Amino acid sequence: MSLADFASSSAATVFYVVFLFAVAVYAALHLWLARRQTAHVLAHRGAVPEQFSGRISLEAHQKAADYTVAKTRLGDWELAVHLALLFALTYGGGLAALSGFWQAMELPGVWTGVALVSSVMLISSLVDLPLSWIRQFVVEERFGFNRMTQMLFFADLAKGALLSAVIGVPVLFVVLRLVGSMGDRWWLWAWEFWVALNLLIFFVYPTWIAPIFNKFTPLEEGEIRSRVEALLERCGFRSGGLFVMDGSKRSAHGNAYFTGLGRNKRIVFFDTLFSRLKPKEIEAVMAHELGHFRYHHVLRRMALMFALALVFFALLDTLLHAPWFFAGLGVSPERAGEPALAFILFFLALPVLLFPAMPLFNQLSRRDEFEADRYAAQQVSAEDLAQALVALYEDNAATLTPDPGYSRFYDSHPPAAIRIAHLMAARA
């Protein structure tokens, strides 16, 4: 064995041990936090927190506790299934077998790589299918949130698969061609292509993609429209229209959101929202969403996403020709340099390696929520926003008593009690 081979073998062993340790930490931390969450929520199930007494009934509070526990326990099963798939594809030889199968097909050019990546994505989707079914027709159904029929469930799957093929296959083709044709700077070209594609999708999503799955109708004239339009005028915000989405055909959950870029921005209300909130409360929710735009939260998140993508593409370029990376994940080091394999291994390992950073990203998100709440309190009544939030917590069966550690790690929004306390302080 040459010195280079020995060094590569040693690096592969080190990476193998480090990655297995990371998987163990990932699984142990997830399960520990889930146990904390379940125990904490059940321990506080018997009484509504004093801050919400008189606003939320004991029955609604207990429903939220049971719903939270059910989702947390399903999350444990999802973890087990995803780790089983990870090990089957890497150390179990699944990825090597798939690669060999497509190589035997002797497809032209980069199509072997496109087929390999597509087949892994298909397998992952099929593995997720029973979990999605349980989530929708067991958990959501049990707590009265499911409005989706089985026919609609499979229709959504078919539409999603077709959309993924129409967009994903050309994207894979372009990126793999860039690897082979753009030399050492392929990763920079691929990043620029990825950024341009995402900006295009952000722009066309409201008018071309979202209507594939839902029906959007202009918000009717009335008090809600008048209040929201007056709010937009006060805040100097221009939108591409106010729309109502038929969210009730899939779920009883309610929400509202902004979508699109530039002149194509839309404000969208779930139709379920109107039965839960008063016009002044809907105005308050919109004021919060406008706060995200006022403080450029959307643009900052996009900039962060693009910056991280640049780092990932640069890292992927380094790992592409690293035999230790392939060997450390159960693939022959002789396959180093094959772009499709490197892409798959990278994105299989990434969730595990990035898991410890989740609290940081969620802390940034919670900071943005506090800022948007403060902005809303300057534009409308803070009490109206607080009442709207309480109604949405109850309507969506969001627990009022999450475990603090679990919440800091996983939740992108502040816990209900802390958020409303901050909102009331912003009012003063």
C-alpha positions in Angstrom: 0.0 0.0 0.0 1.3 3.4 -1.0 1.6 6.3 1.4 -1.3 8.0 -0.4 -3.5 4.9 -0.1 -2.7 4.5 3.6 -3.5 8.2 4.2 -6.8 7.8 2.3 -7.7 4.7 4.2 -6.9 6.3 7.6 -9.0 9.3 6.6 -11.9 7.1 5.6 -11.7 5.3 8.9 -11.7 8.6 10.8 -14.6 9.9 8.8 -16.5 6.6 9.3 -16.1 6.8 13.1 -17.0 10.5 13.2 -20.1 10.0 11.1 -21.3 7.1 13.1 -20.8 9.2 16.3 -22.7 12.0 14.7 -25.6 9.7 13.9 -25.6 8.4 17.5 -25.7 11.9 18.8 -28.4 12.9 16.3 -30.6 9.9 17.4 -29.9 10.2 21.1 -30.5 13.9 21.2 -33.7 13.6 19.2 -35.1 10.9 21.4 -34.0 12.6 24.7 -35.7 15.9 23.6 -38.8 14.0 22.5 -39.0 12.3 25.9 -38.6 15.6 27.6 -41.3 17.1 25.4 -43.8 14.3 26.1 -43.2 14.3 29.8 -43.5 18.0 30.2 -46.6 18.4 28.1 -48.4 15.5 29.9 -47.3 16.9 33.3 -49.1 20.2 32.5 -52.1 18.6 30.8 -54.4 18.9 33.8 -54.6 22.6 34.0 -54.7 25.6 31.6 -51.7 27.9 32.3 -52.9 30.9 34.4 -51.9 33.4 31.6 -54.5 31.7 29.3 -57.2 31.0 31.9 -60.6 32.1 30.6 -59.3 32.3 27.1 -58.8 28.6 26.4 -60.9 25.8 27.8 -59.4 22.9 29.6 -60.8 20.6 26.9 -59.0 22.5 24.2 -55.8 22.6 26.3 -55.9 18.8 26.8 -56.6 18.2 23.1 -53.5 20.3 22.3 -51.4 18.2 24.8 -52.6 14.9 23.3 -52.1 16.2 19.7 -48.5 17.3 20.6 -47.7 14.0 22.2 -49.1 12.1 19.2 -47.0 14.1 16.7 -43.9 13.7 18.9 -44.3 9.9 19.0 -44.8 9.8 15.3 -41.6 11.8 15.0 -39.7 9.0 16.8 -40.9 6.5 14.2 -40.0 8.9 11.4 -36.5 9.1 12.8 -36.2 5.3 12.9 -37.4 4.9 9.3 -35.1 7.6 8.0 -32.0 6.2 9.8 -32.8 2.8 8.4 -33.0 4.2 4.9 -29.7 6.0 5.5 -27.9 2.9 6.6 -29.5 0.7 3.8 -28.3 3.1 1.1 -24.8 3.6 2.5 -23.3 0.8 4.6 -26.0 -1.6 3.5 -24.8 -1.3 -0.2 -28.1 0.0 -1.6 -26.6 3.0 -3.3 -23.7 0.9 -4.8 -26.3 -1.6 -6.1 -28.4 1.1 -7.6 -25.4 2.7 -9.2 -24.3 -0.6 -10.7 -27.8 -1.2 -12.1 -27.9 2.1 -13.9 -24.4 1.8 -15.2 -25.4 -1.6 -16.7 -28.2 0.3 -18.6 -25.4 2.2 -20.5 -27.4 5.4 -20.7 -25.9 8.2 -22.7 -23.9 11.1 -21.2 -25.0 12.3 -17.8 -28.3 10.4 -17.9 -26.9 7.6 -15.8 -26.3 10.1 -13.0 -29.8 11.7 -13.5 -31.4 8.2 -13.3 -29.4 7.3 -10.1 -30.3 10.5 -8.3 -34.0 10.2 -9.4 -34.2 6.6 -8.3 -32.9 7.5 -4.8 -35.4 10.3 -4.5 -38.2 8.0 -5.6 -37.2 5.3 -3.0 -37.1 8.0 -0.3 -40.6 9.2 -1.3 -42.0 5.7 -1.2 -40.4 5.1 2.2 -42.1 8.3 3.4 -45.4 7.4 1.9 -46.7 5.3 4.9 -45.6 7.9 7.3 -47.4 10.6 5.4 -50.5 8.4 5.3 -50.4 7.9 9.1 -49.8 11.6 9.7 -52.8 12.5 7.6 -55.3 9.7 8.1 -54.4 8.7 11.7 -53.0 11.6 13.7 -54.8 14.5 11.9 -58.0 12.4 11.6 -58.0 11.5 15.2 -57.9 15.1 16.3 -60.4 16.4 13.8 -58.1 18.2 11.5 -58.1 16.0 8.4 -60.4 17.2 5.6 -58.5 15.3 2.8 -60.0 12.4 1.0 -57.9 9.4 0.0 -58.4 10.3 -3.7 -57.1 13.8 -3.1 -54.2 12.4 -1.1 -53.1 10.4 -4.1 -53.9 13.1 -6.6 -51.5 15.4 -4.6 -48.9 12.7 -4.7 -49.2 12.4 -8.5 -49.1 16.1 -9.1 -46.1 16.5 -6.8 -44.3 13.6 -8.6 -45.0 15.1 -12.0 -43.9 18.6 -10.9 -40.7 17.2 -9.4 -40.0 15.4 -12.6 -40.7 18.4 -14.8 -38.4 20.7 -12.7 -36.0 18.2 -11.1 -34.9 16.2 -14.0 -33.7 19.2 -16.1 -32.1 20.7 -13.0 -30.1 17.5 -12.4 -29.2 17.3 -16.0 -27.8 20.9 -16.1 -25.9 20.5 -12.8 -24.3 17.2 -13.8 -23.3 18.7 -17.2 -21.8 21.7 -15.4 -19.6 19.3 -13.4 -18.3 17.7 -16.5 -17.9 20.8 -18.7 -16.9 23.8 -16.5 -13.7 22.5 -14.9 -12.6 23.5 -11.4 -15.2 26.3 -11.2 -18.2 24.1 -11.9 -19.5 24.6 -8.3 -19.6 28.3 -8.8 -21.6 28.0 -12.0 -23.9 25.4 -10.4 -24.5 27.8 -7.5 -25.4 30.7 -9.8 -27.7 28.4 -11.7 -29.4 27.3 -8.5 -29.8 30.9 -7.2 -31.4 32.0 -10.5 -33.7 29.0 -10.5 -34.9 29.7 -7.0 -35.5 33.3 -7.7 -37.5 32.3 -10.7 -39.5 29.8 -8.7 -40.2 32.3 -6.0 -41.5 34.7 -8.7 -43.7 32.2 -10.5 -44.9 30.1 -7.6 -48.1 32.2 -6.8 -49.4 32.2 -10.3 -48.1 29.0 -11.9 -47.3 26.4 -9.2 -49.6 27.0 -6.2 -52.8 26.8 -8.3 -51.9 23.3 -9.3 -52.7 22.2 -5.8 -55.2 24.8 -4.5 -57.9 27.1 -5.7 -57.3 30.9 -5.1 -60.1 33.4 -5.3 -59.9 37.2 -4.8 -60.9 38.3 -1.3 -64.4 39.6 -1.4 -65.4 43.2 -0.7 -66.2 43.8 2.9 -64.8 44.8 6.3 -61.8 42.4 6.1 -60.7 43.6 2.7 -61.2 47.2 3.7 -59.1 46.8 6.9 -56.3 45.0 5.1 -56.1 47.4 2.3 -56.0 50.3 4.7 -53.2 48.6 6.6 -51.2 48.0 3.4 -51.7 51.7 2.5 -50.4 52.8 6.0 -47.4 50.5 5.8 -46.6 51.5 2.2 -46.8 47.8 1.0 -47.8 46.9 -2.5 -49.1 43.5 -3.3 -50.3 41.6 -6.3 -53.6 40.9 -4.7 -55.5 39.5 -1.8 -56.6 35.9 -2.2 -58.4 33.2 -0.3 -57.1 29.6 -0.6 -59.4 26.6 -0.2 -57.3 25.1 2.6 -60.4 23.5 4.1 -60.4 20.8 1.5 -57.3 19.3 3.1 -57.1 20.5 6.7 -59.0 22.4 9.4 -55.9 24.3 10.4 -55.9 28.0 9.6 -53.2 30.4 8.5 -52.3 33.3 6.3 -49.1 34.0 4.4 -47.2 36.1 1.8 -45.8 34.5 -1.3 -43.9 35.6 -4.4 -41.4 38.3 -5.2 -41.6 41.9 -6.5 -44.9 42.8 -8.1 -45.9 39.2 -8.0 -46.3 39.2 -4.2 -49.6 37.9 -3.0 -51.4 37.9 0.4 -53.1 34.6 0.9 -55.7 33.7 3.6 -56.8 30.1 4.4 -60.6 30.0 4.1 -60.6 28.3 7.5 -59.3 31.5 9.0 -62.5 33.5 8.6 -64.5 31.3 10.8 -62.0 31.7 13.7 -60.9 35.3 13.7 -62.7 38.6 13.7 -61.9 41.2 11.0 -59.7 43.3 13.4 -57.8 40.1 14.4 -57.2 39.2 10.8 -55.9 42.7 10.3 -53.6 42.2 13.3 -52.2 38.9 11.8 -51.5 40.8 8.5 -49.7 43.5 10.4 -47.4 40.9 11.9 -46.7 39.5 8.4 -46.0 43.0 7.1 -43.5 43.3 10.0 -41.4 40.5 8.3 -41.2 42.6 5.2 -40.6 45.9 7.0 -37.5 44.4 8.7 -36.4 42.5 5.5 -36.7 39.1 7.2 -37.6 37.4 3.9 -34.7 38.9 2.1 -32.3 38.1 4.9 -33.4 34.5 5.0 -33.0 34.2 1.2 -29.5 35.8 1.5 -28.6 33.3 4.3 -30.0 30.4 2.2 -28.0 31.5 -0.8 -24.8 32.0 1.2 -25.1 28.5 2.8 -25.7 27.0 -0.6 -22.5 28.6 -1.9 -20.6 27.0 1.1 -22.3 23.6 0.4 -21.4 23.7 -3.3 -17.8 24.6 -2.5 -17.6 21.8 0.0 -19.2 19.4 -2.4 -16.5 20.2 -4.9 -13.9 19.2 -2.3 -15.6 16.0 -1.4 -16.3 15.0 -5.0 -12.7 13.8 -5.4 -12.1 12.6 -1.9 -11.9 8.8 -1.7 -12.2 8.9 2.1 -15.6 10.5 1.9 -16.9 7.8 -0.4 -15.3 5.0 1.7 -16.4 6.5 5.0 -20.0 6.2 3.8 -19.8 2.6 2.5 -19.1 3.2 -1.2 -15.9 2.0 -2.9 -13.2 4.8 -2.8 -12.6 3.9 -6.5 -16.0 5.6 -7.2 -14.6 9.0 -6.1 -15.1 11.6 -8.8 -18.6 10.4 -9.8 -20.8 13.5 -9.4 -24.2 11.7 -8.9 -22.8 9.5 -6.2 -21.1 12.4 -4.4 -24.3 14.5 -4.5 -26.4 11.7 -3.0 -23.9 10.9 -0.2 -23.5 14.6 0.6 -27.2 15.1 1.0 -27.7 11.9 2.9 -25.1 13.0 5.4 -26.0 16.7 5.6 -29.1 16.5 7.9 -27.1 14.5 10.5 -24.1 16.8 10.4 -26.2 20.0 10.5 -28.6 18.8 13.2 -26.7 20.5 16.1 -27.1 23.9 14.3 -30.9 23.7 14.4 -31.1 25.8 17.6 -29.1 28.6 16.0 -31.4 28.8 13.0 -34.5 28.6 15.1 -33.2 31.3 17.4 -32.8 33.6 14.4 -36.3 32.8 13.4 -37.7 33.5 16.9 -35.9 36.8 16.9 -37.7 37.7 13.7 -41.1 36.8 15.1 -40.5 39.1 18.1 -39.6 41.9 15.7 -42.7 41.3 13.6 -44.9 41.3 16.7 -43.4 44.6 17.8 -44.1 46.1 14.4 -47.7 44.9 14.5 -48.2 46.4 17.9 -47.2 49.8 16.4 -49.7 49.5 13.6 -52.7 47.9 15.2 -53.9 46.9 18.7 -51.6 44.5 20.5 -54.6 43.0 22.3 -56.1 42.1 18.9 -53.0 40.4 17.8 -52.7 38.5 21.2 -56.3 37.4 20.9 -55.7 36.3 17.3 -52.7 34.3 18.4 -54.6 32.6 21.2 -57.4 31.7 18.8 -54.9 30.2 16.3 -53.1 28.3 19.1 -56.5 26.8 20.1 -57.6 26.2 16.5 -54.3 24.5 15.6 -54.1 22.6 18.9 -50.6 24.1 19.5 -49.5 23.2 23.0 -49.2 26.1 25.5 -46.7 24.2 27.6 -43.8 22.9 25.5 -40.7 21.7 27.2 -38.3 24.7 27.2 -35.3 22.6 25.9 -37.3 21.0 23.2 -38.8 24.4 22.1 -35.4 26.1 22.0 -34.1 23.3 19.8 -36.9 22.7 17.4 -39.4 25.6 17.4 -39.1 28.4 14.9 -41.7 30.4 16.8 -41.5 31.5 20.5 -43.6 29.5 23.0 -47.1 31.0 23.4 -46.6 32.4 26.9 -43.3 34.1 26.1 -44.5 35.5 22.8 -47.7 37.1 24.2 -45.7 38.5 27.2 -43.3 40.1 24.8 -46.2 41.4 22.7 -47.9 43.0 25.7 -44.6 44.6 26.8 -44.3 46.1 23.2 -47.6 47.7 23.7 -46.4 49.8 26.6 
